[in-house]
Amino acid sequence: MTHRIKVAGLQPVQVLAGLAGIAFIVFGVVGFTRTGVGDWAAQSFVLGFSVNPLHNLVMVAVGVLGLLTALGSGTARLYGWLLFAGFGALFVWDLMITGVLAQNPAQEYGNPLAVNANDNWLHLGLALFGLLLAVMPARRKLVEDEVPVVPEPRSEAFRDEPDTVTPPANNAITEPLPTPVHHREPVTQEQATVDPKTERVSKDKIKH
């Protein structure tokens, strides 16, 4: 019997991508309540993480992308790869900005996201979370194909017998019935009539 593999319903990677998208949006909105949206140079803190309006905007954008990619398992895994690459690169840049790494090729850009040491580890954790989404296996189930019903071959005894076909009742052919022969009874002499032309009575019609 042959089988086919079919993906079974909503995948865990989609659920995690959707939840991550909601978390990013909430974090960004809370950050906007601390920094406002008018002064892009403003800086504040959310749960010990340094944020500014640009940082909050990036978080909201990443959250919206997570909700959109959660509609499919393949796109949710792609979202995981994007998180891994983006926050992984940001983590390395954070180390350069905070002085953990001596060389900073992007030193001329300063610190546009207002990151601190706590943000370094947050971005590392988000990069690892993205890798988890990217490699998470799909939950699958085994579905058996239906076996087509094949009619059984006729036995040799039935093959030798001619097929008898019974015509339908509406198209039945009936043979005409034979026409009944009426025997003429002979008449008595009193019942006999005289032929006006010959004035004779046939003798074979007279009953004796």
Buried (B, 14 or more C-beta within 10 A) or exposed (E): EEEEEEEEEEBBBBEBBBEBBEBBBEBBEBBBEBBEEEEEEBBBBBEEBBBBBBBBBBBBEBBBBBBBBBEBBEBBBBBBBBBBBBBBEBBBBBBBBBEEEEEBEEEEEEBEBBBBBBBBEBBBEBBBBBBBBBEBEBEEEEEEEEEEEEEEEEEEEEEEEEEEEEEEEEEEEEEEEEEEEEEEEEBEEEEBEEEEEEEEBEEEBBEE
